[in-house]
Amino acid sequence: MKPKTHTIPYDFLIKLVSLAKGLVFHSIEENFPENEELEAPYPSALLCNHVSEADVVSLSMVYPRLNPKIKMIIPAREDILKRGFLQKEFRAKGFLKWILKFIDATNIIPILLRYIGAVPIKRPFRDNARELIKKGELRDKVDSEWTDLVAHIRKGRNLFMFPEGTYNHDGFLNQVKRGAYYIKSKIDKLHFNSFTLTYDHLSYKKTKLYIKYGKPFEIPNDMPADQVVKLVAETLGKHYTVTLGNLTSFVLLKLGTETKIKKQQLVQLLSQFKLHLEKQFPEITIASELRKENFQSQLELIFSKLKKVNFIDWEDEVIKTKEILYHIPKSLHNLKKSNIVLYHKNQLTAHLTKLEQIWNQLAMETGVKT
C-alpha cells in the first residue's frame, strides 16, 4: 500500500494543536543525534515515553520533524475521544471552567483528534474494562483494537506508539508492554525510531519540555518478546535529558538529611558535575541551562519552589535539606505531587550508574559528604 502523505488540512490541524504549547510549556528544547529530523520511512513505528496529557501537544511538535511526513495512526485513551473530556480531566473552576465547557460542547476535540489519526484503546482496569472482564470480552476487544491498528498501518499510515500504555507516575518509564513485538510480528519490514520526552517542572514557572530524538533501529524477526521489551525500554530510557531540575534533585538527595551547604557551593558543584558529564559521557544529552556558564536565576526558582513545600530552608545564603525531602511515599502513583524532587531524580534512572561514578569523583575532589 502506498503511504498516505501529509496534506495541507492535515498539517494545519496538527499546527492548531501545537498552538497549545504556550499554555502548557514555558518552552521546548529539541536535541537531534544528527540532522534536525526524525527518520520515519513507511512503514514505521515511532516509540515515545508517556508522561501526561501534555504528550498530545508534544506529539504535535514532533510531527513537523518527520522525514518523510506521512499521516499517523495514534492509539489514544478512549475517554479523550468522548464528549466532556476537558471538564472531567481538568476539573477547572471559574472562567476556565466555562471555556472548557464551551469547547466540550462543540465536540471539536474528538473530531480533531480522530481526523489526525487517534483511535480509542482500552486501558486495563480503566474505561469500561472491568465490565468487559466480567463478561469475558476484554481479550476479544483488545485483539480487535490491535487488528484495527495494523489495518491502518497497512492502509498507508505510520504509527505513533506509547509502549508503556499508561502514564509513568514516578518520573521514569512504566513497565513496557509487548505492543512493539506484536506490531512487528504483523507488519513486514517495519522500521522503528524513537523520541524521549523529559519534563522539567522545577526550573521555570511553567514546565519546560525537552525532546531527544533517536536514530532508526531494527528489531530482528526472531527476537523473543521479552528481548523486544528490554530493547524498547533501554532505547527510551537512555535518551532522558539531564536538566537543571533533575540534576539538582539528584545532588540534593545525595547530600543527606539536614545537610547545610552554601548556595554558591551548590552552584559550583553542579557546574563541576556538568563538566565531568560532558567529558566522560558525551552520549548523555545535557539541557541548555546546564551548558550555560550562569544558571543562577533558574536555580533560585528551584530553591523557592522547594522551600515552599518545606523540602529545604535557607538562611544567610546557606541551604539546609530537611528530613521530609528524603521521605519515600507509600504510593508512587502521583510522585510529582508527593515528592517532586524524587520524581525528577527518577528521570535519571537509566543514567544513575554513570552519575554515581561522577558523584564519587566529586566527593574526593571537593570533600563534599556522600
C-alpha positions in Angstrom: 0.0 0.0 0.0 1.2 3.5 -0.8 1.9 5.7 2.2 -0.7 8.4 3.0 1.5 11.6 2.6 0.5 14.7 4.5 -2.0 17.2 3.2 -2.5 20.9 3.8 -5.6 20.4 6.0 -3.8 17.6 8.0 -0.8 19.8 8.6 -3.0 22.7 9.6 -4.9 20.8 12.2 -1.7 19.5 13.8 -0.4 23.1 13.8 -3.6 24.0 15.6 -2.9 21.5 18.3 0.7 22.8 18.6 -0.6 26.3 19.4 -1.5 25.0 22.9 2.3 24.8 23.6 2.2 28.3 25.1 -0.4 27.3 27.6 1.3 24.1 28.6 5.0 24.7 28.4 7.5 27.5 29.2 9.5 26.5 26.2 10.6 23.4 24.2 14.1 22.3 23.5 14.9 19.7 20.9 18.1 17.6 20.6 18.9 15.6 17.5 21.6 12.9 17.0 22.4 14.2 13.5 20.1 16.1 11.1 17.2 18.0 12.5 14.7 15.4 11.6 13.1 12.1 12.8 13.6 9.4 10.1 10.2 7.7 9.5 10.1 5.8 6.2 6.9 3.9 5.6 6.0 1.7 7.4 7.4 3.0 10.7 6.5 2.7 14.4 7.6 5.8 16.3 8.0 5.0 20.0 7.8 7.5 22.9 7.6 7.5 26.7 4.2 8.5 28.1 4.3 11.3 30.7 1.0 13.1 30.9 -1.9 14.6 28.9 0.6 17.2 27.6 2.1 14.5 25.4 -0.6 15.3 22.8 0.9 18.7 22.4 4.4 17.2 22.4 3.4 14.9 19.5 2.2 17.9 17.5 5.7 19.5 17.9 7.4 16.3 16.8 5.3 15.8 13.7 7.0 18.6 11.6 10.3 16.9 12.2 9.2 13.7 10.4 11.0 12.7 7.3 9.1 11.9 5.2 5.8 13.4 6.6 3.2 10.6 6.5 -0.2 10.6 8.2 -0.2 8.9 11.6 -2.3 6.4 13.5 -2.2 7.2 17.2 -3.6 4.9 19.9 -5.4 7.1 22.5 -7.3 6.9 25.7 -10.9 6.0 25.0 -12.3 8.9 27.1 -10.2 11.5 25.2 -12.4 10.8 22.2 -15.7 11.3 24.0 -17.7 14.4 24.9 -16.9 16.3 28.0 -13.3 15.1 28.3 -11.8 18.5 29.1 -14.2 19.2 32.1 -13.7 15.7 33.5 -9.9 15.7 33.1 -9.0 19.2 34.4 -11.9 20.0 36.7 -11.3 23.7 36.2 -13.1 26.3 38.2 -14.2 29.9 37.5 -13.8 31.4 34.0 -11.6 28.5 32.7 -14.4 26.0 33.6 -16.8 27.8 31.2 -14.2 27.9 28.4 -13.6 24.2 28.7 -17.4 23.6 28.8 -17.8 25.6 25.6 -15.0 23.7 23.9 -16.6 20.3 25.0 -20.0 21.4 23.7 -18.6 21.9 20.2 -17.2 18.3 20.2 -14.2 19.8 18.3 -11.6 17.9 20.3 -12.8 14.3 19.4 -13.4 15.4 15.8 -9.9 17.0 15.5 -8.1 14.0 17.1 -9.9 11.4 15.0 -9.0 13.3 11.8 -5.4 13.5 12.9 -5.4 9.7 13.4 -6.3 9.0 17.1 -8.1 5.7 17.7 -9.6 4.6 21.0 -7.8 1.9 23.0 -9.0 0.1 26.2 -6.7 0.5 29.2 -6.6 -2.3 31.8 -8.9 -1.5 34.8 -9.9 1.8 33.2 -12.7 2.9 30.9 -15.2 0.1 31.0 -12.6 -2.7 31.0 -13.8 -4.1 34.3 -17.2 -4.7 32.8 -15.7 -6.4 29.8 -13.6 -8.6 32.1 -16.7 -9.8 33.9 -18.3 -10.6 30.6 -15.2 -12.4 29.3 -15.0 -10.0 26.4 -11.9 -7.9 27.2 -9.4 -10.1 25.3 -11.5 -10.1 22.1 -11.9 -6.3 22.4 -8.2 -5.7 22.8 -7.4 -8.1 19.9 -9.8 -6.2 17.7 -8.2 -2.9 18.6 -4.7 -4.1 17.7 -6.1 -5.6 14.5 -7.6 -2.2 13.7 -4.2 -0.5 14.3 -2.5 -3.0 11.9 -5.1 -2.4 9.3 -4.5 1.4 9.4 -0.7 0.8 9.0 -1.4 -1.4 6.0 -3.5 1.4 4.5 -0.6 3.7 4.5 -0.2 5.3 7.9 2.8 5.3 10.3 2.3 4.5 14.0 2.9 6.8 17.0 3.0 4.5 20.0 3.4 4.7 23.8 4.9 1.3 24.6 4.2 1.8 28.4 0.4 2.0 27.6 -0.2 4.3 30.6 1.4 7.4 32.1 4.6 6.9 34.1 3.8 8.3 37.5 7.2 8.2 39.2 9.2 10.2 36.7 10.7 7.2 34.7 9.3 4.5 32.5 6.5 2.3 33.5 6.8 -1.4 32.5 7.0 -1.5 28.8 4.3 -3.7 27.2 4.6 -6.1 24.2 3.0 -3.8 21.7 6.1 -3.3 19.6 6.7 -7.0 19.4 3.0 -7.6 18.4 3.1 -4.9 15.6 6.5 -6.2 14.4 5.0 -9.7 14.0 2.2 -8.4 11.9 3.9 -5.9 9.6 6.8 -7.0 7.4 9.9 -4.8 7.2 8.6 -2.4 9.9 11.0 0.4 10.7 11.5 1.7 14.3 12.6 5.0 15.6 12.0 6.8 18.9 12.0 10.1 20.8 12.0 10.7 24.6 10.2 13.4 26.5 11.7 14.9 29.6 9.6 17.4 31.6 11.3 19.8 33.9 8.7 21.1 36.4 11.2 22.9 38.7 13.4 25.3 36.7 10.7 27.7 35.4 7.3 28.8 36.5 5.8 26.6 33.8 7.1 23.2 32.7 9.9 23.1 30.1 9.8 20.2 27.6 13.0 18.5 26.3 12.7 16.3 23.2 15.5 13.9 22.5 15.2 12.3 19.0 16.7 8.9 18.4 18.2 7.1 15.5 16.4 4.3 13.5 16.8 0.9 14.9 15.7 -2.6 13.8 14.0 -5.4 15.7 15.0 -8.8 14.3 12.2 -11.0 13.3 13.4 -13.8 15.5 13.9 -11.7 18.7 11.8 -13.0 21.6 9.1 -10.8 23.1 11.0 -10.2 26.4 14.1 -9.1 24.5 12.0 -6.7 22.4 10.5 -5.2 25.6 14.1 -4.8 27.0 15.4 -3.2 23.8 12.5 -0.7 23.7 12.9 0.2 27.4 16.7 0.7 27.0 16.2 2.8 23.9 13.7 5.2 25.5 15.4 5.3 28.9 18.9 6.3 27.7 17.6 9.4 26.0 16.2 11.2 29.0 17.7 14.7 29.1 19.8 15.7 32.1 18.2 19.0 33.1 18.9 21.6 35.8 15.9 20.3 37.7 16.7 16.6 37.8 20.4 17.1 38.3 19.8 19.4 41.3 17.3 16.8 42.6 20.0 14.1 42.3 22.5 16.2 44.2 20.2 17.2 47.0 19.2 13.6 47.6 22.8 12.6 47.7 23.7 15.2 50.4 21.6 13.6 53.1 19.2 14.7 55.8 19.8 18.2 57.3 22.9 18.9 55.3 24.0 22.5 55.2 25.6 23.8 52.1 26.2 27.3 50.8 24.3 28.3 47.7 27.4 29.2 45.8 29.0 25.9 46.7 26.0 24.0 45.3 26.2 26.1 42.1 29.9 25.2 41.8 29.1 21.5 42.5 26.5 21.4 39.7 28.9 23.2 37.3 31.7 20.7 38.1 29.2 17.8 37.7 28.2 19.1 34.3 31.8 19.3 33.1 32.5 15.8 34.2 29.4 14.6 32.5 30.3 16.3 29.2 33.8 14.9 29.3 33.2 11.4 30.4 29.8 10.6 29.0 29.2 12.7 25.8 26.4 10.4 24.7 24.1 11.7 27.5 22.1 14.7 26.5 22.5 17.8 28.7 20.0 20.7 28.8 21.0 24.1 27.5 20.6 25.6 31.0 23.4 23.4 32.3 25.6 24.2 29.4 25.5 27.9 30.2 28.1 29.5 32.5 25.4 31.0 34.7 22.2 29.3 35.7 21.7 31.2 39.0 18.2 32.6 38.2 16.8 29.1 37.4 18.4 27.7 40.5 16.9 30.4 42.7 13.5 29.5 41.4 14.1 25.8 42.2 15.1 26.8 45.7 12.0 28.9 46.1 9.7 26.0 45.0 11.4 23.5 47.3 11.3 25.9 50.2 7.6 26.5 49.6 6.9 22.7 50.0 9.2 22.6 53.1 11.9 20.4 51.5 14.7 22.8 52.1 15.3 26.0 54.1 18.0 28.7 53.8 19.5 31.4 55.9 22.3 33.8 55.0 22.9 32.0 51.7 23.1 28.6 53.4 20.7 25.8 52.2 19.6 23.2 54.7 18.0 20.0 53.4 15.0 18.8 55.5 14.1 15.3 56.5 10.8 15.3 54.5 12.9 15.6 51.3 14.1 12.0 51.8 10.7 10.5 52.6 9.5 7.9 50.0 5.7 7.9 49.8 3.9 4.6 50.2 2.4 5.0 46.8 4.4 6.3 43.8 1.2 6.8 41.7 1.5 10.5 41.7 5.1 11.1 42.9 5.3 14.5 41.2 2.8 15.8 43.7 4.0 14.0 46.9 7.8 14.3 46.3 8.7 16.3 43.2 12.5 16.0 44.0 12.4 12.2 43.9 10.2 12.4 40.8 12.9 14.4 39.0 15.7 12.3 40.3 13.9 9.2 38.9 14.1 10.7 35.4 17.8 9.9 35.5 17.3 6.2 36.3 19.0 5.0 33.1 22.0 7.3 33.8 22.3 6.5 37.6 25.4 4.3 37.4 27.3 6.9 35.4 26.1 9.8 37.7 27.1 7.8 40.8 30.6 7.4 39.3 30.9 11.2 38.8 29.5 11.9 42.3 32.1 9.7 43.9 34.8 11.6 42.0 33.5 14.9 43.0 33.3 13.8 46.6 37.0 13.1 46.5 37.8 16.4 44.7 35.7 18.7 46.8 35.3 16.9 50.1 31.5 17.0 49.9 29.9 14.5 52.2 28.5 11.3 50.5 
